[in-house]
C-alpha cells in the first residue's frame, strides 16, 4: 500500500478502494481533514490517521450514546465517511460565505 503522506502522482489516481488477501482498504482525502485509511478485516475496523480528527470524536460520542447496538465494521466506516463529508461540506460553506462577504465589500484602497 502506498504511503498517503508521500508525494502523490496526480497524473495517476490512487485506487481509493481495494481488497487484498481478504482485507479491504479504503483511502480517503477529505477537505478540512487529513487523509485517512480504513482497513476492514473480518469483524475489525482499523483507521490509520496521522493527525487527530474531530469527526472521529463526534461519531465516537454518538456511538457511545447508542451503546448496546452491534454495528458491523463496514457500517461504522460508512458512518465515519458520512461524518467526514458533512463536516467538510460545512467547512466549505463557511469559506464560501467568507469569500462572498469579501467580494461584496469590494476592493480596498
N, C-alpha and C positions, 0 to 999 in steps of 0.2 A: 504494500500500500504506500502511495506517495505521501510524503510529509506535507500536510496542508500549510505549514509555515514557510515552506520553500518558495522559491521564485517560480510562479506558475507560468506555463507557456500558454498565453491567451489564444494562440492560434489553434491549439488542440484542447477542446473542452474535456475536463476530467469526467470520468464516469461517476455520476452522483450516487448511483446505487449499483452494487454488485454483490454476488454471493460467491463464496469460496469455501470448500470443504464443509458445507452445512452452516456457515456463519454468514449473516447478512450485514453489509456495510452501507451506510448512508452518510455522505459527506454534504454538509450544508454551509454555505456562506450567507450570512444574514446581515442586513443593514442595521447598524447600531450595535451589533454584537460581533464577537469574534467567531471564527469558524468553529464548527463542532462536528464530530464524527459520532454517529450512532452505530453501535455494534450489537447485534442481536444473535444470541446463540442459545437455542432451546428456550428455557424459561427465564433467561437472564438478559437484561438490557444494560449495556455499559455506554457511558458517554465520555468522549475524550475531548476535553476543553483545555485551552491554555490560559484562560482568564476567567474570572468569576462572571456569572451572568445572572441578572435579576430574574430572567424568565424561568430559570430552573428553580429559584427560590419561590417564586409566585406559584408555580404549579405544585411544588412540594407542599406548600401550605394548604392548597386546595385538596390535594390527595390526603393529607393528614386529617382534614375535616370529615372526609368521607371514608375514613378507615373502616375496614371490615369488608370492603368490596375487593374481590380479587380481580386485578387487571393484568392482562397479558402484556408482555414487553412491547409488542407492536402497537398496542393501544396507547400505552404510555408514551412511546416515541411519537406517535401521531399527535397526541395532546401537547407534547413539548413543541413540535413543529408549529402547531396551531398557535400556541402562546408566543413563540418567537415571531411569527408572521404578524400577529395582531400588534405586538409591541413595536415592530419595525414600521408598520403602517401608521401608528400613532406618531412615531418619531418623524417620519417623512411628512405627515400632516402639519406638525409643528414647524418644521423647516419651511414648508411651502407657505404657511401663514406669515412667518417672519419675512420671507422673500417678497411676498405680496405687499407687506407693510413698507418695506424698504423701497420697493418700486413706486408705491403710491406717494411716498414722501418726496420723490423727485431727486435730482442731483444736488449735491452740496456745493456751495461756492466757497 
